[in-house]
Amino acid sequence: MHARGTSSMEKLVRICALFNASMIAAFLIPGFLPLLGIVPPPSPFWLWLPSLLALFSALVLWLSATDLRRYGTFPYWSGWSRIGFFVLAFSLDFPATAGRIVALIAVVDIVLGLACVLGLPRATGRTPLQLLIGRGAD
């Protein structure tokens, strides 16, 4: 049995996973980064490292959506990570150094991050602290 609002939160968490997966495609499809205004790094290492991290995150989010009551901690932390990226992107001016598309990515991340951080407590019936420390899923 799902807590009220879980169904829409499951969809949101899957959208977050798909957004991460789109970043994998952007990094690994040859010629795609320049289309986004991003200069490709000189070493393939810098393409594969963020892609593999995004893959792990996408898989964890996708699987977490199957049981948010139990695994809600993962998308909750992912939400805070997205909020952190937004803050860093603009405070360190990533759009100026990495390409203007980074601003759009950061704006999408703040929307997804806030939706997860604000929506997961209600959807899971757990407090923000319980979600942060992985408690209360019993």
C-alpha positions as CSV (number, residue, x, y, z in Angstrom):
1,M,0.0,0.0,0.0
2,H,1.3,3.4,-1.0
3,A,1.3,6.6,1.1
4,R,-0.7,9.4,-0.4
5,G,1.1,11.0,-3.3
6,T,3.6,8.2,-3.8
7,S,2.5,7.5,-7.3
8,S,3.3,11.0,-8.6
9,M,6.6,10.9,-6.6
10,E,7.5,7.6,-8.3
11,K,7.0,9.3,-11.6
12,L,9.1,12.3,-10.5
13,V,11.9,10.0,-9.3
14,R,11.9,8.2,-12.6
15,I,12.0,11.6,-14.5
16,C,15.1,12.4,-12.4
17,A,16.6,9.1,-13.4
18,L,15.9,9.8,-17.1
19,F,17.4,13.3,-16.8
20,N,20.6,11.7,-15.5
21,A,20.5,9.2,-18.4
22,S,20.2,12.0,-20.9
23,M,23.5,13.4,-19.5
24,I,25.1,10.0,-20.2
25,A,24.0,10.3,-23.8
26,A,25.2,13.9,-24.0
27,F,28.7,12.9,-22.8
28,L,29.1,9.7,-24.8
29,I,27.4,10.4,-28.2
30,P,30.3,11.7,-30.4
31,G,29.8,15.3,-31.4
32,F,26.9,15.9,-29.1
33,L,28.7,18.1,-26.5
34,P,29.7,20.7,-29.2
35,L,26.1,20.9,-30.2
36,L,25.3,22.0,-26.7
37,G,28.1,24.6,-26.7
38,I,30.4,22.5,-24.5
39,V,34.0,22.0,-25.5
40,P,34.8,18.3,-25.2
41,P,37.6,17.5,-22.7
42,P,41.0,16.4,-24.2
43,S,40.9,13.0,-22.5
44,P,38.0,10.4,-22.9
45,F,38.5,9.9,-19.1
46,W,36.5,13.1,-18.5
47,L,33.7,11.9,-20.7
48,W,33.5,8.4,-19.1
49,L,33.8,9.4,-15.4
50,P,30.7,11.7,-15.3
51,S,28.9,9.2,-17.5
52,L,29.5,6.3,-15.2
53,L,28.6,8.4,-12.1
54,A,25.4,9.5,-13.9
55,L,24.7,5.8,-14.8
56,F,24.9,4.7,-11.2
57,S,22.7,7.6,-10.0
58,A,20.1,6.9,-12.8
59,L,20.0,3.2,-11.8
60,V,19.7,3.9,-8.1
61,L,16.9,6.4,-8.7
62,W,15.0,4.1,-11.1
63,L,15.2,1.2,-8.6
64,S,14.3,3.5,-5.7
65,A,11.1,4.5,-7.4
66,T,9.8,0.9,-7.0
67,D,9.6,1.4,-3.2
68,L,10.0,5.0,-2.1
69,R,9.0,4.1,1.5
70,R,12.0,1.9,1.8
71,Y,14.5,3.6,-0.6
72,G,13.3,7.2,-0.4
73,T,16.6,8.2,1.2
74,F,18.4,7.9,-2.2
75,P,16.2,10.3,-4.2
76,Y,16.1,12.6,-1.2
77,W,19.9,12.9,-1.2
78,S,19.8,13.2,-5.0
79,G,17.5,16.1,-4.5
80,W,19.9,17.9,-2.2
81,S,22.7,17.1,-4.7
82,R,20.7,18.8,-7.5
83,I,20.2,21.8,-5.3
84,G,23.9,21.9,-4.6
85,F,24.7,21.7,-8.3
86,F,22.4,24.7,-8.9
87,V,24.1,26.8,-6.3
88,L,27.6,25.8,-7.5
89,A,26.8,26.3,-11.2
90,F,25.8,29.9,-10.7
91,S,28.2,30.9,-7.8
92,L,31.2,29.5,-9.8
93,D,29.8,30.7,-13.1
94,F,29.8,27.3,-14.8
95,P,27.8,28.6,-17.8
96,A,30.6,31.0,-18.7
97,T,33.3,28.4,-18.5
98,A,31.5,25.2,-19.6
99,G,28.8,26.4,-21.9
100,R,25.5,28.2,-21.5
101,I,23.6,24.9,-21.6
102,V,24.8,24.3,-18.1
103,A,22.5,27.1,-16.9
104,L,19.5,25.2,-18.3
105,I,20.7,22.0,-16.7
106,A,21.1,23.8,-13.4
107,V,17.6,25.2,-13.7
108,V,16.1,21.8,-14.4
109,D,18.1,20.4,-11.5
110,I,16.8,23.0,-9.0
111,V,13.2,22.2,-10.0
112,L,13.7,18.5,-9.8
113,G,15.7,18.8,-6.6
114,L,13.2,21.0,-4.8
115,A,10.4,18.7,-5.9
116,C,12.1,15.7,-4.4
117,V,13.2,17.4,-1.2
118,L,9.8,18.9,-0.6
119,G,7.7,16.0,-1.9
120,L,9.4,12.9,-0.6
121,P,8.6,13.5,3.1
122,R,4.9,13.6,2.4
123,A,5.0,10.8,-0.1
124,T,6.9,8.5,2.2
125,G,5.4,9.5,5.5
126,R,9.0,10.1,6.8
127,T,10.5,13.3,8.2
128,P,13.3,15.1,6.3
129,L,15.7,13.9,9.1
130,Q,14.6,10.3,8.7
131,L,15.1,10.6,5.0
132,L,18.6,12.1,5.5
133,I,19.8,9.4,7.8
134,G,17.9,6.5,6.3
135,R,15.6,5.8,9.2
136,G,11.8,5.3,9.6
137,A,11.3,2.9,6.7
138,D,10.1,0.1,8.9
